[in-house]
Each structure stands twice: as structure tokens, then as C-alpha cells.
Amino acid sequence: MRALPLLALVACLTPMAASAEPVIFAAASMKTALDEIARDWAEDHDPVTISYAGSSKLARQIEAGAPADMFISASTDWMDQVETSGTIKDGSRHDLLGNALVLVAHDNVKTAPQDLPEALGKDGFLAMALVDSVPAGIYGKQALTHLGLWDQLSSHVAQADNVRAALALVATGESPYGVVYATDAHAEKRVHIAATFPEDSHDAITYPVALLTTGSDTEGAKAFLDYLSSPTAVGVFEAQGFSVKH
């Protein structure tokens, strides 16, 4: 495997200490949907500040004391790690969303995962988020291993810092194929879904959310958390391809 440098940050981390707004740490795959929800929210409420990155990076920042008010992870494991550190407010954690894992292509072609070794050839690369730390990469490695493809493809994997960076590699044509969430494919018109991985090929993709003790605007964050279950927010999530946990 080779690691590619991050093409661009999904979002610039705002200086937290200077913000009087609730600070939300959210998995990069949520950006399209959560940005729209935050805009709707800001029409009648004080705005929120959202920082997007891979769940692993955000979890480590929270453990290091980053002043965030809420964390939405694309992995229960990384939320478990944050909870173990003692920074989650009691009773606030619950599962918010679900997602699916897909193979995307730069060209509009249908390619079964089993056909990837031939489709990539000698020089093609498969874009994935970091396979040992970022949830989308972990799920992708699980799926390829389950299908008996990982040993053949591991040397063709181009790893990116988060799932949106992997998506960008396919959107720009730098990689012909990539493994991302279905919602990422929905958000990027320059890629096409080539195949959907079987649900039983990887762990269930669940997005837990929790309020944190490290922030400074608990009430504002709680109000925004409640809004994420409103009909307006649920409609945005579902339109972007998420399944909403009830």
C-alpha cells in the first residue's frame, strides 16, 4: 500500500477557544448533510461551528482536550474510546445514523468488487480512507478481506486522510475506483456507484453521537442535538442516503 498526501482539508478547523458557538466535531462523511442542517438551524438559532475530519483524528483531539461540545463518529469503536476517556456527558450517547459501503468509479461503469484486480490492472489504484484508523477505510478493508480480495488489492490501495479525500481522488480521476459511503457517492456528481458491498461483508456502519464535557456551550449543543432528530433534519439525512436510527 502507499499513502497519498491529503489533497485538501475537508474543512478548516476553527480556533475553538475563540468561538462562542457550540462546537461540533463530525465525521467527514457527514459534511454535505450536516452543512445543510446547520444552515436551516441558523435561520432561527445561533449558529454552530462544525469541524470535519476522520473519526479517529477527531477522537484523538477530544482525548487531548479539544474544546468540543458534541462528537458524531462514523464508528462505534472511536466513540467507545472517547467514552472510556471520560469526556462524554452521561446519558447523551445514542446511535444517530446508518450508512452503506459502495465501490465508486470515475467512469460510469458497473464493476463487481471481484473484478477489481483486472479492472485496476498493473497501474491503477483504489482510493480508500486510512485502512487501519478511519472507519470508512476499516469497513472497506473488512469487506475486501471478506470477499477474498485484500491480498490481491492491498498493493493497489491509495490511502487518504479521510473518506472525502478518498472520494476526491476518484472525482478528479487520479484513482479510477474508490471505496466510500453511499452518502459520499450521492454528494459527488463526478463519481458513479459501480457496486454496493454486501452488508454482511463488514461491520454495521453506525454513527453514534454524544455531548462532551470538554466544551463551553452545553445548552446550545443539546438544543442542536435535539434538532438532529427533527423532521427537517431527518428529511435532509434521508435525502442524502443515510438511514436514521429511531
C-alpha positions as a LaTeX table, in Angstrom:
\begin{tabular}{lrrr}
\hline
Residue & $x$ (\AA) & $y$ (\AA) & $z$ (\AA) \\
\hline
Met1 & 0.00 & 0.00 & 0.00 \\
Arg2 & 1.12 & 3.54 & $-0.50$ \\
Ala3 & $-0.14$ & 6.62 & 1.32 \\
Leu4 & $-1.03$ & 9.68 & $-0.72$ \\
Pro5 & $-0.85$ & 13.18 & 0.76 \\
Leu6 & $-4.18$ & 14.76 & 1.55 \\
Leu7 & $-5.33$ & 16.78 & $-1.45$ \\
Ala8 & $-7.22$ & 19.33 & 0.57 \\
Leu9 & $-8.68$ & 19.63 & 4.02 \\
Val10 & $-12.35$ & 18.78 & 4.13 \\
Ala11 & $-12.85$ & 21.76 & 6.38 \\
Cys12 & $-10.55$ & 24.08 & 8.25 \\
Leu13 & $-10.61$ & 23.58 & 11.98 \\
Thr14 & $-11.87$ & 26.77 & 13.55 \\
Pro15 & $-9.91$ & 28.15 & 16.53 \\
Met16 & $-12.08$ & 26.65 & 19.22 \\
Ala17 & $-11.18$ & 28.80 & 22.15 \\
Ala18 & $-12.28$ & 31.93 & 20.32 \\
Ser19 & $-15.73$ & 30.59 & 19.40 \\
Ala20 & $-18.82$ & 31.38 & 21.48 \\
Glu21 & $-20.87$ & 28.98 & 19.35 \\
Pro22 & $-21.44$ & 25.28 & 20.07 \\
Val23 & $-18.56$ & 23.34 & 18.52 \\
Ile24 & $-19.45$ & 20.12 & 16.75 \\
Phe25 & $-16.85$ & 17.52 & 15.77 \\
Ala26 & $-18.30$ & 15.38 & 12.98 \\
Ala27 & $-17.12$ & 12.60 & 10.69 \\
Ala28 & $-16.11$ & 13.91 & 7.26 \\
Ser29 & $-18.77$ & 11.81 & 5.52 \\
Met30 & $-21.48$ & 13.92 & 7.18 \\
Lys31 & $-20.39$ & 17.24 & 5.66 \\
Thr32 & $-22.97$ & 17.64 & 2.89 \\
Ala33 & $-25.96$ & 16.73 & 5.04 \\
Leu34 & $-24.81$ & 18.42 & 8.25 \\
Asp35 & $-23.89$ & 21.67 & 6.50 \\
Glu36 & $-27.43$ & 21.88 & 5.13 \\
Ile37 & $-28.95$ & 21.09 & 8.51 \\
Ala38 & $-26.73$ & 23.71 & 10.19 \\
Arg39 & $-27.87$ & 26.33 & 7.66 \\
Asp40 & $-31.52$ & 25.51 & 8.38 \\
Trp41 & $-30.83$ & 25.67 & 12.12 \\
Ala42 & $-29.11$ & 29.06 & 11.86 \\
Glu43 & $-32.23$ & 30.66 & 10.36 \\
Asp44 & $-33.85$ & 30.68 & 13.82 \\
His45 & $-30.99$ & 29.99 & 16.24 \\
Asp46 & $-27.44$ & 30.97 & 16.98 \\
Pro47 & $-25.13$ & 29.17 & 14.51 \\
Val48 & $-22.93$ & 26.21 & 15.31 \\
Thr49 & $-19.29$ & 25.69 & 14.39 \\
Ile50 & $-18.59$ & 22.33 & 12.74 \\
Ser51 & $-15.18$ & 20.75 & 12.25 \\
Tyr52 & $-14.97$ & 17.74 & 9.94 \\
Ala53 & $-12.25$ & 15.10 & 9.80 \\
Gly54 & $-11.79$ & 11.36 & 10.09 \\
Ser55 & $-13.42$ & 9.99 & 13.25 \\
Ser56 & $-10.06$ & 8.71 & 14.51 \\
Lys57 & $-8.44$ & 12.15 & 14.27 \\
Leu58 & $-11.39$ & 13.83 & 15.99 \\
Ala59 & $-11.44$ & 11.25 & 18.78 \\
Arg60 & $-7.75$ & 11.79 & 19.46 \\
Gln61 & $-8.25$ & 15.56 & 19.54 \\
Ile62 & $-11.09$ & 15.14 & 22.06 \\
Glu63 & $-8.92$ & 12.88 & 24.21 \\
Ala64 & $-6.22$ & 15.55 & 24.07 \\
Gly65 & $-8.68$ & 18.12 & 25.47 \\
Ala66 & $-10.00$ & 19.88 & 22.36 \\
Pro67 & $-12.94$ & 22.07 & 23.49 \\
Ala68 & $-15.75$ & 20.44 & 21.51 \\
Asp69 & $-19.36$ & 20.27 & 22.68 \\
Met70 & $-20.53$ & 17.32 & 20.56 \\
Phe71 & $-18.99$ & 14.39 & 18.70 \\
Ile72 & $-20.60$ & 12.48 & 15.84 \\
Ser73 & $-18.47$ & 9.49 & 14.88 \\
Ala74 & $-18.72$ & 7.15 & 11.90 \\
Ser75 & $-17.59$ & 4.33 & 14.18 \\
Thr76 & $-18.84$ & 2.96 & 17.48 \\
Asp77 & $-15.25$ & 1.94 & 18.30 \\
Trp78 & $-13.95$ & 5.51 & 18.24 \\
Met79 & $-16.93$ & 6.70 & 20.27 \\
Asp80 & $-16.20$ & 3.89 & 22.75 \\
Gln81 & $-12.64$ & 5.18 & 23.05 \\
Val82 & $-13.85$ & 8.72 & 23.74 \\
Glu83 & $-16.31$ & 7.38 & 26.29 \\
Thr84 & $-13.53$ & 5.47 & 28.02 \\
Ser85 & $-11.61$ & 8.72 & 28.37 \\
Gly86 & $-14.46$ & 10.10 & 30.49 \\
Thr87 & $-15.38$ & 13.05 & 28.25 \\
Ile88 & $-18.95$ & 12.05 & 27.32 \\
Lys89 & $-21.87$ & 13.56 & 29.22 \\
Asp90 & $-23.86$ & 10.86 & 30.98 \\
Gly91 & $-26.95$ & 9.70 & 29.14 \\
Ser92 & $-26.29$ & 11.71 & 25.98 \\
Arg93 & $-24.85$ & 8.98 & 23.76 \\
His94 & $-27.10$ & 7.27 & 21.23 \\
Asp95 & $-26.97$ & 5.92 & 17.69 \\
Leu96 & $-27.98$ & 8.57 & 15.17 \\
Leu97 & $-27.48$ & 7.24 & 11.63 \\
Gly98 & $-26.56$ & 4.28 & 9.44 \\
Asn99 & $-24.86$ & 4.09 & 6.05 \\
Ala100 & $-23.83$ & 1.67 & 3.30 \\
Leu101 & $-20.46$ & 0.96 & 1.71 \\
Val102 & $-20.04$ & 1.27 & $-2.05$ \\
Leu103 & $-17.45$ & 0.95 & $-4.78$ \\
Val104 & $-17.33$ & 4.15 & $-6.84$ \\
Ala105 & $-15.79$ & 4.73 & $-10.25$ \\
His106 & $-14.70$ & 7.83 & $-12.11$ \\
Asp107 & $-16.32$ & 6.46 & $-15.28$ \\
Asn108 & $-19.94$ & 5.37 & $-15.45$ \\
Val109 & $-19.31$ & 1.63 & $-15.36$ \\
Lys110 & $-20.63$ & $-1.29$ & $-13.35$ \\
Thr111 & $-17.80$ & $-3.26$ & $-11.80$ \\
Ala112 & $-18.23$ & $-6.02$ & $-9.26$ \\
Pro113 & $-15.67$ & $-5.93$ & $-6.45$ \\
Gln114 & $-14.44$ & $-9.35$ & $-7.63$ \\
Asp115 & $-13.46$ & $-7.75$ & $-10.94$ \\
Leu116 & $-11.28$ & $-5.06$ & $-9.37$ \\
Pro117 & $-7.91$ & $-6.82$ & $-9.83$ \\
Glu118 & $-8.48$ & $-6.97$ & $-13.57$ \\
Ala119 & $-10.10$ & $-3.52$ & $-13.76$ \\
Leu120 & $-7.18$ & $-1.84$ & $-11.95$ \\
Gly121 & $-4.53$ & $-3.66$ & $-13.96$ \\
Lys122 & $-0.89$ & $-3.03$ & $-13.09$ \\
Asp123 & $-1.02$ & 0.74 & $-12.62$ \\
Gly124 & $-4.49$ & 1.55 & $-11.29$ \\
Phe125 & $-5.11$ & 2.49 & $-7.66$ \\
Leu126 & $-8.10$ & 2.01 & $-5.39$ \\
Ala127 & $-8.75$ & 5.10 & $-3.24$ \\
Met128 & $-9.64$ & 4.39 & 0.37 \\
Ala129 & $-9.57$ & 6.21 & 3.69 \\
Leu130 & $-6.80$ & 5.08 & 6.05 \\
Val131 & $-7.49$ & 1.38 & 6.41 \\
Asp132 & $-6.23$ & 0.97 & 9.98 \\
Ser133 & $-7.78$ & 4.02 & 11.63 \\
Val134 & $-10.51$ & 5.78 & 9.64 \\
Pro135 & $-13.90$ & 3.99 & 9.79 \\
Ala136 & $-14.59$ & 4.01 & 6.03 \\
Gly137 & $-11.15$ & 2.50 & 5.42 \\
Ile138 & $-11.62$ & $-0.08$ & 8.16 \\
Tyr139 & $-15.01$ & $-1.12$ & 6.78 \\
Gly140 & $-13.55$ & $-1.23$ & 3.28 \\
Lys141 & $-10.67$ & $-3.47$ & 4.32 \\
Gln142 & $-13.13$ & $-5.74$ & 6.15 \\
Ala143 & $-15.29$ & $-6.03$ & 3.01 \\
Leu144 & $-12.37$ & $-6.75$ & 0.69 \\
Thr145 & $-10.97$ & $-9.30$ & 3.14 \\
His146 & $-14.37$ & $-10.98$ & 3.45 \\
Leu147 & $-14.55$ & $-11.26$ & $-0.35$ \\
Gly148 & $-11.04$ & $-12.71$ & $-0.53$ \\
Leu149 & $-9.65$ & $-9.69$ & $-2.40$ \\
Trp150 & $-7.46$ & $-7.87$ & 0.13 \\
Asp151 & $-4.24$ & $-9.76$ & $-0.53$ \\
Gln152 & $-4.57$ & $-9.08$ & $-4.26$ \\
Leu153 & $-5.51$ & $-5.42$ & $-3.90$ \\
Ser154 & $-3.55$ & $-4.15$ & $-0.88$ \\
Ser155 & $-0.59$ & $-3.04$ & $-3.00$ \\
His156 & $-3.00$ & $-1.04$ & $-5.20$ \\
Val157 & $-4.65$ & 0.88 & $-2.35$ \\
Ala158 & $-4.08$ & 4.64 & $-2.27$ \\
Gln159 & $-4.83$ & 5.73 & 1.30 \\
Ala160 & $-6.26$ & 9.17 & 2.05 \\
Asp161 & $-6.70$ & 11.01 & 5.35 \\
Asn162 & $-10.49$ & 10.63 & 5.39 \\
Val163 & $-13.31$ & 9.32 & 3.22 \\
Arg164 & $-13.98$ & 12.66 & 1.49 \\
Ala165 & $-10.32$ & 12.87 & 0.49 \\
Ala166 & $-10.58$ & 9.35 & $-0.96$ \\
Leu167 & $-13.72$ & 10.44 & $-2.80$ \\
Ala168 & $-11.85$ & 13.42 & $-4.25$ \\
Leu169 & $-9.21$ & 11.12 & $-5.72$ \\
Val170 & $-11.89$ & 9.35 & $-7.74$ \\
Ala171 & $-13.79$ & 12.55 & $-8.60$ \\
Thr172 & $-10.67$ & 14.10 & $-10.13$ \\
Gly173 & $-9.72$ & 10.91 & $-11.97$ \\
Glu174 & $-6.49$ & 10.35 & $-10.02$ \\
Ser175 & $-7.86$ & 6.95 & $-9.00$ \\
Pro176 & $-10.28$ & 5.06 & $-11.24$ \\
Tyr177 & $-12.05$ & 3.43 & $-8.29$ \\
Gly178 & $-12.61$ & 4.07 & $-4.61$ \\
Val179 & $-14.39$ & 2.65 & $-1.56$ \\
Val180 & $-16.61$ & 5.20 & 0.18 \\
Tyr181 & $-20.01$ & 5.50 & 1.82 \\
Ala182 & $-23.17$ & 5.60 & $-0.27$ \\
Thr183 & $-23.81$ & 9.12 & 1.02 \\
Asp184 & $-20.44$ & 10.30 & $-0.29$ \\
Ala185 & $-21.29$ & 8.97 & $-3.74$ \\
His186 & $-24.61$ & 10.80 & $-3.54$ \\
Ala187 & $-22.84$ & 14.08 & $-2.70$ \\
Glu188 & $-20.30$ & 13.95 & $-5.55$ \\
Lys189 & $-21.73$ & 14.09 & $-9.09$ \\
Arg190 & $-18.37$ & 13.27 & $-10.71$ \\
Val191 & $-18.37$ & 9.69 & $-9.43$ \\
His192 & $-20.65$ & 6.75 & $-10.17$ \\
Ile193 & $-21.62$ & 3.80 & $-7.99$ \\
Ala194 & $-20.09$ & 0.71 & $-9.57$ \\
Ala195 & $-21.29$ & $-1.73$ & $-6.90$ \\
Thr196 & $-22.59$ & $-1.93$ & $-3.33$ \\
Phe197 & $-20.77$ & $-4.16$ & $-0.87$ \\
Pro198 & $-22.90$ & $-6.81$ & 0.87 \\
Glu199 & $-23.98$ & $-5.76$ & 4.35 \\
Asp200 & $-22.56$ & $-8.95$ & 5.82 \\
Ser201 & $-19.10$ & $-8.25$ & 4.38 \\
His202 & $-18.29$ & $-5.62$ & 7.03 \\
Asp203 & $-19.36$ & $-4.41$ & 10.45 \\
Ala204 & $-22.59$ & $-2.43$ & 10.60 \\
Ile205 & $-21.95$ & 1.23 & 9.73 \\
Thr206 & $-23.34$ & 3.18 & 12.66 \\
Tyr207 & $-22.91$ & 6.86 & 13.58 \\
Pro208 & $-23.17$ & 7.39 & 17.35 \\
Val209 & $-23.49$ & 10.92 & 18.75 \\
Ala210 & $-22.77$ & 12.27 & 22.22 \\
Leu211 & $-22.40$ & 15.53 & 24.10 \\
Leu212 & $-18.96$ & 16.20 & 25.58 \\
Thr213 & $-17.67$ & 17.62 & 28.82 \\
Thr214 & $-14.82$ & 19.48 & 27.11 \\
Gly215 & $-16.94$ & 22.23 & 25.52 \\
Ser216 & $-18.30$ & 25.54 & 26.75 \\
Asp217 & $-21.84$ & 25.70 & 25.31 \\
Thr218 & $-23.63$ & 22.64 & 26.61 \\
Glu219 & $-27.13$ & 24.09 & 26.30 \\
Gly220 & $-26.62$ & 25.21 & 22.70 \\
Ala221 & $-25.14$ & 21.85 & 21.77 \\
Lys222 & $-28.00$ & 19.98 & 23.43 \\
Ala223 & $-30.54$ & 22.05 & 21.53 \\
Phe224 & $-28.75$ & 21.31 & 18.24 \\
Leu225 & $-28.56$ & 17.62 & 19.13 \\
Asp226 & $-32.33$ & 17.60 & 19.67 \\
Tyr227 & $-32.76$ & 19.31 & 16.29 \\
Leu228 & $-30.91$ & 16.46 & 14.58 \\
Ser229 & $-33.96$ & 14.29 & 15.29 \\
Ser230 & $-36.46$ & 16.86 & 13.98 \\
Pro231 & $-38.47$ & 16.15 & 10.80 \\
Thr232 & $-36.43$ & 18.78 & 8.94 \\
Ala233 & $-33.07$ & 17.24 & 9.84 \\
Val234 & $-34.30$ & 13.69 & 9.32 \\
Gly235 & $-35.50$ & 14.67 & 5.85 \\
Val236 & $-32.05$ & 16.02 & 4.95 \\
Phe237 & $-30.27$ & 12.93 & 6.26 \\
Glu238 & $-32.55$ & 10.59 & 4.35 \\
Ala239 & $-32.30$ & 12.66 & 1.15 \\
Gln240 & $-28.51$ & 12.28 & 1.35 \\
Gly241 & $-28.79$ & 8.50 & 1.70 \\
Phe242 & $-28.40$ & 7.99 & 5.45 \\
Ser243 & $-30.67$ & 5.67 & 7.36 \\
Val244 & $-31.96$ & 7.37 & 10.52 \\
Lys245 & $-31.98$ & 5.46 & 13.80 \\
His246 & $-35.16$ & 5.82 & 15.81 \\
\hline
\end{tabular}
